[in-house]
Amino acid sequence: MTAGMRQTGILDHIWTLMQGGQDEKEYDPSSLTQQCIFTAFVLVICNVVGSVPTILLIAPVVTDSLQPNLAWKQTAWILSVAGNFTLLGSGANLITANVTKHHAGGSGLTYWQYLKFGVVSTGLSYCIGLSWTNILLHFQEKNHS
């Protein structure tokens, strides 16, 4: 599946669309705009195909970024949070939903019930995390000047 998506060029097309039509292949992890675009990109892909295929698909973007070390650290964090967005975003979420059927009187946890929590918790986590990342980057650049 991942090879097919790479060969069709669909990820390059989505990446270009998310950057407002600009055909910039290199991700700049120190740019707040690029961070937000990349985070949204990873969030969408992760919740469509899962976290493992996502990392296989986006590895070239991260490796070819302007700061690969920083980009890999951000990617690890972004992917771990992305799995909380929807019930399908993580295998653990699906297991939890199934277990609740047996311990919640058979009602279980539905996709929509989970989504109400997932959207809010993921959104807040991203806002706080991206803000914190940029504060750290600011001080790091200041100390190296």
The 8 nearest C-alpha neighbors of each residue, nearest first, counted from 0:
[[1, 3, 2, 4, 52, 5, 48, 56],
 [0, 2, 4, 3, 56, 5, 52, 55],
 [3, 1, 5, 4, 0, 6, 56, 7],
 [4, 2, 6, 0, 1, 5, 7, 8],
 [3, 5, 1, 7, 2, 6, 9, 0],
 [6, 4, 2, 8, 3, 7, 1, 10],
 [7, 5, 3, 8, 4, 2, 9, 1],
 [6, 8, 4, 9, 5, 3, 10, 2],
 [9, 7, 5, 11, 6, 10, 12, 4],
 [8, 10, 12, 7, 11, 4, 13, 5],
 [11, 9, 13, 12, 8, 14, 5, 4],
 [12, 10, 14, 8, 9, 13, 15, 24],
 [11, 13, 9, 15, 10, 14, 16, 8],
 [12, 14, 10, 16, 15, 11, 17, 9],
 [15, 13, 11, 17, 12, 16, 10, 18],
 [16, 14, 20, 12, 18, 22, 13, 17],
 [17, 15, 20, 13, 19, 18, 14, 12],
 [16, 18, 14, 19, 15, 13, 36, 20],
 [19, 17, 15, 16, 21, 20, 14, 36],
 [20, 18, 16, 17, 21, 15, 22, 14],
 [19, 21, 16, 15, 18, 22, 17, 14],
 [22, 20, 18, 19, 23, 15, 16, 17],
 [21, 23, 15, 24, 20, 18, 14, 16],
 [24, 22, 21, 25, 15, 26, 18, 14],
 [23, 25, 22, 26, 60, 15, 11, 64],
 [26, 24, 64, 23, 63, 65, 27, 60],
 [25, 27, 64, 28, 65, 24, 60, 33],
 [26, 28, 65, 29, 30, 64, 33, 25],
 [29, 27, 70, 30, 34, 26, 33, 66],
 [28, 30, 27, 31, 136, 34, 133, 33],
 [31, 29, 33, 32, 28, 27, 34, 133],
 [30, 32, 34, 33, 35, 29, 133, 28],
 [33, 31, 35, 34, 30, 36, 37, 29],
 [32, 34, 36, 30, 35, 31, 37, 27],
 [35, 33, 31, 37, 32, 36, 28, 38],
 [34, 36, 38, 32, 33, 37, 39, 31],
 [37, 35, 33, 39, 38, 34, 40, 32],
 [36, 38, 40, 34, 39, 35, 33, 41],
 [37, 39, 35, 41, 40, 36, 34, 42],
 [40, 38, 42, 36, 37, 41, 43, 35],
 [39, 41, 37, 38, 43, 42, 36, 44],
 [42, 40, 44, 38, 43, 39, 45, 37],
 [43, 41, 39, 81, 45, 40, 44, 38],
 [42, 44, 46, 40, 41, 45, 39, 47],
 [43, 45, 47, 41, 46, 42, 48, 53],
 [46, 44, 49, 50, 42, 53, 47, 43],
 [45, 47, 88, 43, 44, 49, 48, 42],
 [46, 48, 44, 45, 49, 43, 88, 87],
 [47, 49, 45, 46, 44, 52, 53, 50],
 [50, 48, 45, 46, 51, 88, 52, 47],
 [49, 51, 45, 53, 52, 54, 78, 48],
 [50, 52, 53, 54, 49, 55, 45, 48],
 [53, 51, 55, 54, 50, 49, 56, 48],
 [54, 52, 50, 56, 51, 55, 45, 57],
 [53, 55, 57, 56, 51, 52, 58, 50],
 [56, 54, 52, 53, 58, 57, 51, 1],
 [57, 55, 53, 54, 58, 1, 52, 5],
 [56, 58, 54, 60, 59, 55, 53, 61],
 [57, 59, 61, 55, 60, 54, 56, 62],
 [60, 58, 62, 61, 57, 63, 56, 55],
 [61, 59, 57, 63, 58, 62, 64, 26],
 [60, 62, 64, 58, 59, 63, 70, 67],
 [61, 63, 59, 67, 64, 60, 58, 71],
 [64, 62, 60, 61, 59, 25, 65, 67],
 [65, 63, 26, 25, 61, 67, 66, 62],
 [64, 66, 27, 67, 26, 25, 63, 28],
 [67, 65, 64, 69, 68, 70, 28, 27],
 [66, 68, 70, 64, 62, 69, 61, 71],
 [69, 67, 71, 70, 66, 72, 62, 61],
 [70, 68, 72, 67, 71, 66, 73, 28],
 [69, 71, 67, 73, 72, 68, 28, 61],
 [72, 70, 74, 68, 73, 69, 67, 75],
 [73, 71, 69, 75, 74, 70, 68, 76],
 [74, 72, 70, 76, 71, 75, 77, 69],
 [73, 75, 71, 77, 76, 72, 78, 70],
 [76, 74, 72, 78, 73, 77, 71, 79],
 [75, 77, 79, 73, 74, 78, 80, 72],
 [78, 76, 74, 80, 79, 75, 81, 73],
 [79, 77, 81, 75, 80, 76, 74, 82],
 [78, 80, 76, 77, 81, 82, 75, 83],
 [79, 81, 77, 82, 78, 83, 121, 76],
 [82, 80, 78, 42, 83, 84, 79, 77],
 [81, 83, 88, 89, 80, 84, 79, 78],
 [82, 84, 81, 117, 80, 85, 121, 88],
 [85, 83, 117, 118, 81, 121, 82, 88],
 [86, 84, 88, 87, 114, 117, 83, 113],
 [85, 87, 92, 88, 110, 113, 93, 89],
 [86, 88, 85, 89, 46, 93, 92, 90],
 [89, 87, 82, 46, 85, 86, 49, 83],
 [90, 88, 82, 92, 91, 87, 93, 86],
 [89, 91, 93, 92, 94, 88, 87, 86],
 [92, 90, 94, 89, 93, 95, 96, 88],
 [93, 91, 95, 89, 90, 86, 94, 96],
 [94, 92, 96, 90, 95, 91, 86, 97],
 [93, 95, 91, 97, 96, 92, 98, 90],
 [96, 94, 98, 92, 97, 93, 91, 99],
 [97, 95, 108, 93, 99, 94, 98, 107],
 [96, 98, 94, 95, 100, 99, 93, 107],
 [97, 99, 95, 100, 101, 96, 94, 102],
 [98, 100, 107, 102, 96, 103, 101, 97],
 [107, 101, 99, 105, 98, 97, 106, 103],
 [100, 102, 99, 98, 105, 103, 104, 107],
 [103, 101, 99, 100, 104, 98, 105, 107],
 [104, 102, 99, 105, 100, 106, 101, 107],
 [103, 105, 106, 102, 101, 100, 107, 99],
 [104, 106, 100, 103, 101, 107, 102, 99],
 [105, 107, 100, 104, 103, 108, 99, 101],
 [100, 108, 106, 99, 105, 96, 103, 109],
 [107, 109, 96, 99, 112, 113, 106, 110],
 [110, 108, 112, 111, 113, 107, 96, 86],
 [109, 111, 113, 112, 86, 114, 108, 85],
 [112, 110, 114, 113, 109, 115, 108, 86],
 [113, 111, 109, 114, 110, 115, 108, 116],
 [112, 114, 110, 111, 116, 115, 117, 86],
 [115, 113, 117, 111, 116, 85, 112, 118],
 [116, 114, 113, 112, 117, 118, 111, 119],
 [115, 117, 114, 113, 119, 118, 120, 112],
 [118, 116, 84, 114, 120, 83, 119, 85],
 [117, 119, 84, 121, 120, 116, 114, 122],
 [118, 120, 122, 116, 117, 121, 123, 115],
 [119, 121, 123, 117, 122, 118, 124, 116],
 [122, 120, 124, 118, 123, 119, 84, 117],
 [123, 121, 119, 125, 124, 120, 118, 126],
 [122, 124, 126, 120, 125, 121, 119, 127],
 [125, 123, 121, 127, 122, 126, 128, 120],
 [124, 126, 128, 122, 123, 127, 129, 121],
 [127, 125, 123, 129, 124, 128, 130, 122],
 [126, 128, 130, 124, 125, 129, 131, 123],
 [129, 127, 125, 131, 130, 126, 124, 132],
 [130, 128, 132, 131, 126, 127, 125, 133],
 [131, 129, 127, 133, 128, 132, 126, 134],
 [130, 132, 134, 128, 133, 129, 127, 135],
 [133, 131, 129, 135, 130, 134, 128, 136],
 [132, 134, 136, 130, 135, 131, 137, 129],
 [133, 135, 131, 137, 136, 132, 130, 138],
 [134, 136, 132, 138, 133, 137, 139, 131],
 [137, 135, 133, 139, 134, 138, 140, 132],
 [136, 138, 134, 140, 135, 139, 133, 141],
 [139, 137, 141, 135, 140, 136, 142, 134],
 [138, 140, 136, 142, 141, 137, 135, 143],
 [141, 139, 143, 137, 138, 142, 136, 144],
 [140, 142, 138, 144, 139, 143, 137, 136],
 [143, 141, 139, 140, 144, 138, 137, 136],
 [142, 144, 140, 141, 139, 138, 137, 136],
 [143, 141, 142, 140, 139, 138, 137, 136]]
